[in-house]
Amino acid sequence: TEFETGAQNSPGSQIQAGNTAIDHLALLTKAADTLPSAGSAGGVIGSYIAGKAGTLTTAGQASTAKYNAETANFAKEMVRYLTGGEGTIADRAGIMETLSPTLTTEARKAVIGGYVDQMNEKKAELQSRWHNAMGPMVPDFPTISSTAQKSLGTISQWASPQTQGSDAGGAPAPGAQPASTGLQPGGSTVINGITIKRLN
């Protein structure tokens, strides 16, 4: 079926992208913990989007570069998951902007919570498509890989209790609040001053 193939724009390719996005998001949360804080001994981080250089130690530069790399990886796969295609440079840049390394930890957790909500909505959409094709009595299609399940545990542990919504595997994250984004396709919301736009 189209769920079991990796053809471009197929549900199967979207599911693969979703699992990869989850794995990168887990790595992103780990990288976030190593970011230097503004005003700390590690130096002041300059504006990420404007490209203004701050004064960072070598360790601070390395940790920020690693975080930015994981943010780019996540953005690439998240666009594929939500849209079924490669999207545009602007789509990927938009996601990266919302996850700037200059965010406070609380703001970053809120933004990631919004993306987890979008993943849940996409998962439900794909399951509905599966049952429309195969019938309501057929078991759900396994959209979350075992590796991604472990990554979800990492994300939930890192984000709890501030992250809103539930994890992309369908179970509420420990201490999570009800999903709050509920964005319609093309819609946007602002969390802690950061605009999140739904692509699909």
Stockholm file with secondary structure:
# STOCKHOLM 1.0

chainA/1-200         TEFETGAQNSPGSQIQAGNTAIDHLALLTKAADTLPSAGSAGGVIGSYIAGKAGTLTTAGQASTAKYNAETANFAKEMVRYLTGGEGTIADRAGIMETLSPTLTTEARKAVIGGYVDQMNEKKAELQSRWHNAMGPMVPDFPTISSTAQKSLGTISQWASPQTQGSDAGGAPAPGAQPASTGLQPGGSTVINGITIKRLN
#=GR chainA/1-200 SS CTTSCCCTTSHHHHHHHHHHHHHHHHHHHHHHTTCCCTTBTTEECCCTTTTCCCEECHHHHHHHHHHHHHHHHHHHHHHHHHHSSCCCHHHHHHHHHHTCTTSCHHHHHHHHHHHHHHHHHHHHHHHHHHHHHHCTTSCCCCCSCHHHHHHHHHHHHHHTTTCBSBCTTSSBCTTCBCCCCCCCTTCEEEETTEEEECCC
#=GC SS_cons         CTTSCCCTTSHHHHHHHHHHHHHHHHHHHHHHTTCCCTTBTTEECCCTTTTCCCEECHHHHHHHHHHHHHHHHHHHHHHHHHHSSCCCHHHHHHHHHHTCTTSCHHHHHHHHHHHHHHHHHHHHHHHHHHHHHHCTTSCCCCCSCHHHHHHHHHHHHHHTTTCBSBCTTSSBCTTCBCCCCCCCTTCEEEETTEEEECCC
//
